[in-house]
Amino acid sequence: MSNIVDFKSKNKNDLTLVSLFSGAGGLDIGFHNQGFKTLWANDIDKDACETHRLWSNAIVSNEDISKVNFENIPYSDVITGGFPCQGFSLAGPRKIDDNRNILYKYFVKLVEDKRPRIFVAENVKGILTLGNGEIIEAIIQDFAERGYNVFANLVNAADYGVPQDRWRVIMIGFRNDLNITKFEFPKPLEKRITLKEALEGIPAPSPDDVCKAPFSSRYMSRNRKRSWDSVSYTIPAMSKQVALHPSSPDMEKLGTDLWKFGDDGVTRRFSWQEAAAIQTFPRNMVFCGNLTSKYKQIGNAVPVKLAEVVAKEIKSILSKNIVGNTDEMRAYCE
């Protein structure tokens, strides 16, 4: 069974994409919807790679990125990925090459080797304040030394057609020869999509499609429910931390960092299908793996609608430059 789209057709002038840490492909689908073709994608999660293969015709590599031969990765107009930032938390700007940041180093290396016109990196909001802001400055400098003008944008996906509060940093780097010295992220849309709109028409889930793990003290430390006319809390990768469906009774506050469930009704988390809809994946998207894996793939993804906004802006910029010419890209790198 296949998912929504495929990339079987390839025209000479197609805009092209290489995707690191691609997961199930939320970012890739958003770019596809704006006319990009993913040529090659990589993720260490086996289930996520299987999911990606269902809807795309890209070469999907299920390998540790440190073991991938970069010579086998094709040239492309854009390279995307969201590198982890755990190792940055204790590192100063002069320790940007901390061994814990090995995945970041491979992202930088691929950009340096393949010289895409543009790269897009997604990360959590906290990366802006790590090391009192020195880490993000060091990252920008790292790419600047490799010939890119980089712009870091803090955005809330809820402002761009995604029915959830999800603050993320989108870093966009332009190769110097594009002469992009100023960049502003697209303005927020006038209307937000509510949970009622996002979940309309989704049938009641099977019990097997909803996480039923015990609710931890961490879960009960704050309110986990929002109403139908609001946007959702952030969809997390950990299934047991997924927020409550709007039909659940309101939670009641008992004290500082302590809440309880209401008694009037049935309390349940979002199903994985509902979480996927909130992440703006297509309704008929198929995810591989067990229930925990499905939630993980969904929660780790860049929301499709946010990816579309980024891709549309990049497409506009690339339309003013030479695009889709692999020979030209290879010559530039050599």
C-alpha positions in Angstrom: 0.0 0.0 0.0 1.4 3.4 -1.0 1.0 6.7 0.6 0.0 10.0 -1.0 2.5 10.7 -3.6 5.5 9.4 -5.5 8.5 10.9 -7.3 8.6 8.5 -10.2 8.7 11.3 -12.8 11.9 13.4 -13.0 12.3 16.4 -15.4 15.6 18.0 -16.2 14.6 21.2 -14.5 13.1 19.7 -11.4 14.2 21.3 -8.2 16.1 18.7 -6.2 16.5 17.9 -2.5 18.8 15.7 -0.4 17.5 15.1 3.1 19.5 14.2 6.3 17.8 13.0 9.5 14.7 12.8 7.3 12.5 10.6 9.5 9.2 9.7 7.9 9.5 12.7 5.6 7.4 15.6 6.9 9.9 18.2 5.6 10.3 16.3 2.3 6.6 16.1 1.7 6.3 19.8 2.2 9.0 20.4 -0.3 7.5 17.9 -2.7 4.2 19.8 -2.6 6.1 22.9 -3.8 7.7 21.2 -6.7 10.9 19.6 -5.3 12.0 16.1 -5.8 13.8 14.2 -3.0 16.7 12.3 -4.6 18.3 10.8 -1.5 17.2 10.6 2.2 18.9 9.2 5.3 17.7 8.3 8.8 18.9 5.8 11.4 15.3 4.8 12.3 14.4 1.7 10.3 10.6 2.2 10.6 10.9 5.9 9.5 12.8 4.8 6.4 10.2 2.2 5.6 7.5 4.9 5.9 9.5 7.2 3.7 9.9 4.5 1.0 6.1 4.0 0.9 5.4 7.5 -0.4 8.5 8.5 -2.2 10.7 7.1 -4.9 13.9 8.5 -3.3 16.9 6.5 -2.4 16.3 6.1 1.3 19.4 5.1 3.3 18.9 3.5 6.7 22.5 3.9 8.0 24.4 5.7 10.7 25.4 8.9 8.9 29.0 8.4 10.0 29.1 5.3 7.8 27.6 6.8 4.7 29.9 7.3 1.7 29.3 10.9 0.7 30.4 10.2 -2.8 27.2 8.2 -3.3 25.0 11.1 -2.3 23.8 13.1 -5.4 24.2 16.8 -5.9 21.0 18.8 -5.3 19.6 22.3 -5.1 18.8 22.0 -1.4 20.0 20.0 1.5 17.8 19.7 4.6 18.0 18.2 8.0 17.5 18.7 11.7 20.7 17.9 13.6 20.5 17.1 17.3 21.9 19.7 19.7 22.4 17.7 22.9 26.2 18.2 22.8 25.9 22.0 22.6 24.4 22.5 26.0 27.7 22.5 27.8 29.9 23.5 25.0 31.2 27.0 24.4 31.6 28.4 20.9 35.2 27.1 20.7 33.9 23.6 21.3 31.5 23.4 18.4 33.4 20.3 17.3 32.6 18.5 20.6 32.5 14.7 19.9 28.9 14.7 21.0 28.0 16.9 18.1 29.2 14.4 15.5 25.9 14.5 13.7 26.1 18.2 13.3 29.6 17.8 11.9 28.3 15.4 9.2 25.6 17.9 8.2 28.3 20.6 7.8 30.6 18.3 5.9 27.9 17.3 3.4 27.0 21.0 2.8 30.7 21.7 2.3 31.2 18.8 -0.1 28.1 19.1 -2.2 27.7 22.9 -2.2 23.9 23.1 -2.5 22.5 26.5 -3.4 20.5 26.5 -0.1 20.4 24.4 3.0 17.7 24.2 5.6 18.3 23.1 9.2 15.5 22.7 11.8 16.1 22.7 15.5 14.4 23.3 18.9 13.8 26.8 20.3 16.4 26.2 23.0 19.3 26.2 20.6 19.0 30.0 20.5 19.9 30.4 24.2 22.5 27.6 24.6 25.7 29.1 25.9 24.0 32.5 26.2 23.5 32.6 22.5 27.1 31.8 21.7 26.3 28.4 20.2 24.0 29.6 17.5 26.5 32.3 16.6 29.2 29.6 16.3 27.0 27.5 14.1 26.3 30.4 11.8 30.0 31.2 11.7 30.8 27.6 10.9 28.6 27.7 7.8 29.8 31.3 6.9 33.3 29.9 6.7 32.1 27.5 4.1 30.6 30.1 1.9 27.0 30.6 3.2 24.9 33.5 4.5 22.8 32.0 7.3 19.6 33.3 8.8 18.1 31.8 11.9 14.3 32.3 12.3 12.3 31.5 15.4 8.8 30.6 14.2 5.6 29.1 15.7 4.1 26.4 13.4 0.7 27.6 14.5 1.2 30.8 12.5 1.6 28.8 9.3 -1.4 26.5 9.0 -0.4 23.9 11.6 -2.9 23.4 14.4 -0.4 23.3 17.3 1.9 25.5 19.2 5.3 24.3 18.0 8.2 26.8 18.4 11.2 25.8 16.2 14.3 27.5 14.8 14.5 27.3 11.0 18.1 28.0 9.8 18.3 28.8 6.1 21.7 29.1 4.5 22.2 30.7 1.0 25.4 30.0 -1.0 27.3 33.2 -1.3 27.0 33.4 -5.1 23.3 33.8 -4.8 24.0 37.2 -3.2 21.2 36.9 -0.6 22.3 39.3 2.1 18.9 39.9 3.6 16.1 37.4 4.3 12.8 37.7 6.2 10.7 34.6 7.0 7.3 34.8 5.5 4.7 36.7 7.6 2.2 34.6 9.7 -1.0 33.6 8.0 -4.1 35.6 9.0 -6.0 32.6 10.3 -5.0 29.8 12.6 -6.4 26.3 12.1 -8.2 24.9 15.1 -8.4 21.4 16.4 -12.0 21.2 15.3 -11.0 21.9 11.7 -7.9 19.7 11.8 -9.7 16.6 13.2 -13.0 17.0 11.4 -14.0 13.7 9.7 -11.4 11.5 11.4 -13.3 8.5 12.7 -13.1 7.4 16.3 -9.9 5.5 16.8 -9.5 1.8 17.6 -8.2 1.2 21.1 -5.0 -0.1 19.5 -4.3 3.3 17.9 -4.2 5.2 21.2 -1.3 5.1 23.7 -2.7 3.7 27.0 0.5 3.9 29.1 0.2 5.1 32.7 0.2 8.8 33.2 3.4 9.8 34.9 4.0 12.5 37.6 5.6 14.6 34.8 2.4 14.2 32.7 0.2 15.3 35.7 2.4 18.3 36.5 0.5 20.5 34.1 -2.7 20.8 32.0 -2.7 18.6 29.0 -6.0 19.5 27.3 -7.0 22.2 24.9 -10.4 22.9 23.5 -11.8 22.3 20.1 -11.5 26.0 19.1 -7.8 26.2 20.0 -4.6 24.8 18.6 -3.0 21.7 20.2 0.0 21.6 22.5 3.2 20.4 20.7 3.0 16.9 19.4 5.9 15.1 21.1 7.9 12.1 20.0 7.2 10.2 23.2 3.8 8.5 23.0 3.1 8.7 26.7 3.5 12.5 26.7 1.0 13.1 23.9 -1.7 15.5 25.0 -5.4 14.8 25.6 -8.1 14.7 22.9 -10.5 17.8 23.2 -13.4 15.5 24.1 -11.7 14.5 27.3 -13.0 16.2 30.5 -11.1 19.3 31.6 -8.2 18.8 33.9 -8.4 20.3 37.4 -5.5 22.0 39.2 -4.8 20.7 42.7 -1.7 22.7 43.4 1.7 23.8 42.1 2.7 21.3 39.4 -0.1 19.0 40.2 -3.3 18.4 38.2 -6.0 15.7 38.0 -8.3 14.4 35.4 -12.0 15.5 35.4 -14.6 12.9 36.2 -17.2 13.8 33.6 -16.4 11.8 30.5 -13.6 9.6 29.0 -10.0 10.8 29.2 -7.7 9.7 26.4 -4.7 10.9 24.5 -4.7 11.7 20.8 -4.5 8.7 18.6 -1.6 8.4 16.3 -3.8 9.3 13.3 -5.0 12.4 15.1 -1.4 13.3 16.0 -0.5 12.9 12.4 -3.3 15.2 11.3 -2.2 17.8 13.8 1.3 17.5 12.3 -0.5 18.1 8.9 0.5 14.8 7.4 -1.9 13.7 4.6 -5.0 11.9 6.0 -4.1 8.6 4.2 -0.5 8.6 5.3 0.7 5.1 6.3 3.3 4.8 9.1 5.3 1.6 9.6 6.2 0.0 12.9 4.4 -0.5 16.2 2.3 2.2 18.0 5.3 3.7 19.9 7.2 4.0 16.7 4.4 5.7 14.8 4.0 8.3 17.5 7.8 8.8 17.5 7.9 9.3 13.7 5.0 11.7 13.8 6.3 13.8 16.8 9.9 14.0 15.4 8.7 15.4 12.0 8.7 18.9 10.7 5.0 19.7 10.1 4.2 19.4 6.4 2.4 22.8 6.2 5.4 24.6 7.8 7.7 22.8 5.4 5.6 24.0 2.5 6.0 27.6 3.6 9.8 27.3 3.7 9.8 25.4 0.4 7.6 28.0 -1.3 10.0 30.8 -0.3 13.1 28.9 -1.4 11.4 28.0 -4.7 10.8 31.7 -5.3 14.4 32.5 -4.7 15.7 29.7 -6.8 13.4 30.6 -9.7 15.6 33.7 -10.1 18.7 31.6 -10.4 19.8 28.6 -12.4 18.0 25.5 -11.1 17.9 21.8 -11.7 21.2 21.5 -13.5 23.2 18.7 -11.9 26.2 19.2 -14.2 26.5 22.9 -13.2 26.4 21.9 -9.5 29.1 19.3 -9.9 31.3 21.7 -11.8 30.8 24.3 -9.1 32.0 21.8 -6.4 35.0 20.8 -8.5 
